[in-house]
């Protein structure tokens, strides 16, 4: 995988130092076609397809969203915290970590505030 620093090295060696593509490929242990592709492109940093992997939380996302929505309508003193919600999810069979639940809640909350402001 090529990062921005490596892309800079490729361009500097080829344009400033006049090192041939074959030599650059040999020094960096990458394909000549890869070197050629990055020299021809106008991008300043390489782009990669976004990775989307499934989470163990995906099958509980509807339930969790419902709980989070229900908790927002309750008075502050009567709300469950995320640790309690995580425990309830574990009772339903969720085997993931609390951090995933907290990240989901942050993302859900950001989506809710974005929906309200627009």
Secondary structure per residue as TSV (DSSP state, phi and psi in degrees):
chain	resnum	aa	ss	phi	psi
A	1	X	-	360.0	133.6
A	2	X	-	-98.3	130.4
A	3	X	-	-105.9	-180.0
A	4	X	H	-63.3	-39.0
A	5	X	H	-64.1	-42.9
A	6	X	H	-66.8	-37.4
A	7	X	H	-62.5	-39.6
A	8	X	H	-63.9	-40.6
A	9	X	H	-63.4	-44.9
A	10	X	H	-58.4	-48.6
A	11	X	H	-66.6	-40.7
A	12	X	I	-64.2	-46.3
A	13	X	I	-62.2	-40.9
A	14	X	I	-77.0	-46.6
A	15	X	I	-80.8	-46.8
A	16	X	I	-86.2	-47.2
A	17	X	S	-89.7	-5.9
A	18	X	-	57.2	37.1
A	19	X	-	-83.1	133.2
A	20	X	-	-64.6	155.6
A	21	X	H	-58.5	-41.3
A	22	X	H	-60.7	-41.4
A	23	X	H	-69.0	-39.9
A	24	X	H	-60.8	-46.3
A	25	X	H	-60.6	-40.3
A	26	X	H	-66.5	-45.2
A	27	X	H	-64.2	-38.4
A	28	X	H	-93.3	-6.0
A	29	X	T	58.8	46.5
A	30	X	S	-130.9	169.0
A	31	X	-	-69.4	146.4
A	32	X	H	-62.9	-36.3
A	33	X	H	-63.2	-36.2
A	34	X	H	-66.4	-44.9
A	35	X	H	-59.9	-47.1
A	36	X	H	-61.9	-42.5
A	37	X	H	-62.0	-42.9
A	38	X	H	-74.9	-27.0
A	39	X	H	-71.7	-36.2
A	40	X	H	-75.6	-30.5
A	41	X	-	-73.2	152.6
A	42	X	-	-94.4	0.2
A	43	X	-	-72.0	147.2
A	44	X	S	-92.5	-15.6
A	45	X	S	-145.5	146.1
A	46	X	-	-68.7	150.2
A	47	X	-	-118.6	144.3
A	48	X	-	-127.6	152.3
A	49	X	-	-63.1	141.9
A	50	X	-	-69.5	131.5
A	51	X	-	-83.7	132.7
A	52	X	-	-129.5	104.1
A	53	X	-	-107.5	151.7
A	54	X	-	-77.4	150.5
A	55	X	-	-114.9	154.4
A	56	X	T	-66.9	-16.9
A	57	X	T	-84.6	-13.2
A	58	X	G	-57.1	-41.4
A	59	X	G	-76.1	-9.8
A	60	X	G	-106.4	4.0
A	61	X	H	-64.7	-37.8
A	62	X	H	-65.5	-45.5
A	63	X	H	-61.7	-45.3
A	64	X	H	-65.2	-41.2
A	65	X	H	-61.9	-41.2
A	66	X	H	-62.2	-43.6
A	67	X	H	-63.4	-43.9
A	68	X	H	-63.3	-39.6
A	69	X	H	-66.1	-41.5
A	70	X	H	-64.8	-37.9
A	71	X	H	-67.5	-30.8
A	72	X	H	-70.1	-23.0
A	73	X	H	-85.3	-14.9
A	74	X	S	-80.6	155.5
A	75	X	-	-61.8	151.9
A	76	X	G	-56.0	-39.5
A	77	X	G	-70.5	-20.6
A	78	X	G	-98.6	-2.0
A	79	X	-	-75.8	147.5
A	80	X	-	-84.5	145.2
A	81	X	-	-86.8	173.4
A	82	X	H	-65.1	-28.8
A	83	X	H	-66.0	-39.6
A	84	X	H	-67.7	-39.1
A	85	X	H	-65.1	-39.8
A	86	X	H	-61.5	-42.2
A	87	X	H	-62.3	-40.9
A	88	X	H	-63.9	-38.4
A	89	X	H	-64.9	-38.5
A	90	X	H	-63.3	-34.3
A	91	X	H	-66.8	-27.9
A	92	X	T	-82.3	-7.5
A	93	X	T	115.5	1.0
A	94	X	-	-69.3	130.8
A	95	X	-	-110.9	4.7
A	96	X	S	-81.6	-176.8
A	97	X	-	-90.2	164.1
A	98	X	H	-63.8	-35.5
A	99	X	H	-59.2	-38.5
A	100	X	H	-65.1	-39.6
A	101	X	H	-66.2	-43.1
A	102	X	H	-64.2	-40.5
A	103	X	H	-64.7	-41.0
A	104	X	H	-62.0	-43.1
A	105	X	H	-64.7	-40.3
A	106	X	H	-62.5	-44.2
A	107	X	H	-66.6	-40.2
A	108	X	H	-63.2	-44.1
A	109	X	H	-65.1	-40.4
A	110	X	H	-63.5	-38.8
A	111	X	H	-65.8	-36.0
A	112	X	H	-69.6	-42.2
A	113	X	H	-70.4	-32.5
A	114	X	H	-67.6	-37.8
A	115	X	H	-66.7	-36.1
A	116	X	H	-72.0	-38.7
A	117	X	H	-74.8	-18.9
A	118	X	-	-96.5	360.0
